[in-house]
Amino acid sequence: MRSGQSQDDIKGEKQMQPILLYGLVALGYAGLTLATWRHLQLAPQAMALNPAQRLRVMRAILFVCLILQAYLLHEQIFTEQGFRFGFSTALAATFWLGSVFYWLESSRFPVQSMGLLLHPLSVLTAGLPCFFAAPLNQHMLGALSIWLKGHIVIALGAYGLFTIAAMHAVFMLLLMHTLHHVQQPRSSAGSFLQRVALSMPPLMALERILFRLLLAGLILLSLTLGSGMFFAEQLFGRPLKFDHKTLFSVLAWLNFAGLLLGHYGFGWRGRRALYYTLAGFGLLLLAYVGSRFVLEVLLQRF
């Protein structure tokens, strides 16, 4: 301890550090939102950097934000006192994983337009753990084994894949709308939306990406449900605790399994597949984020 510095001062400094880091991460996502908007809005000759250089800079900034947020999430979830995971960390982790997959995809496909939706959501969710502290899970104080961490990582991976799949579905609907309304836009907003849609990869390529994401997400969700049953038996003494989280998770699994069966078995595609994707993503959000929000914020029960 430095001379003349009290324990309270040191504790206050430690509490300020994550708040400043959360602010820096949110500022980075906000800057990426503006940079993506300008990238799509302005002509190449109006920018200081050429398009390829701009994208490299944006990907580098996003990488730094992801690393910082990963550190913050780890410190928030796996604490010295035990396991903390509430609706705020679940929501922040969901969109963090979505941003990770977006960063990976952006190296191979021109999907920067999705940043207009993903980055603002990351701004809103990144700092939520500062305002809504996750409760300490008393059942898991002595159970933080590598297997439990693996279960959490798999679950978050499934959430991240389905988040990006939902982003794909939104932009595929936008692209379909643009292709069916090819007349001259009547407003600057319409012109911008048309430019956003046309900057995306071809519709068939997006559809292939979408179903690869859904298949990988369903595999991870199946592993999540299976490993969750195992840990429920270890922690609660029964194979499956039937609650809102379990109900909505199973409904989401049935939704995505039915969609993939319909696609590969009966050729389902187009708007039907996109609506199923968005419905399944909504069920997943309700599975944990929604139920924890009701318990922690509305009912004040931890």
QUIPEFEN-V721454 format. One record per run of one state. SS is the DSSP state (helix for helix, strand for strand, loop for the rest). FROM is the first residue (numbers start at 1). TO is the last residue. If there is no record, write none. Layout:
BEGIN
ss,from,to
SS,FROM,TO
SS,FROM,TO
END
This chain:
BEGIN
ss,from,to
loop,1,6
helix,7,41
loop,42,43
helix,44,46
loop,47,50
helix,51,77
strand,78,78
loop,79,82
strand,83,84
loop,85,86
helix,87,105
loop,106,111
helix,112,126
loop,127,127
helix,128,131
loop,132,135
strand,136,136
loop,137,137
helix,138,140
loop,141,145
helix,146,180
loop,181,187
helix,188,198
loop,199,202
helix,203,236
loop,237,243
helix,244,266
loop,267,269
helix,270,298
loop,299,302
END
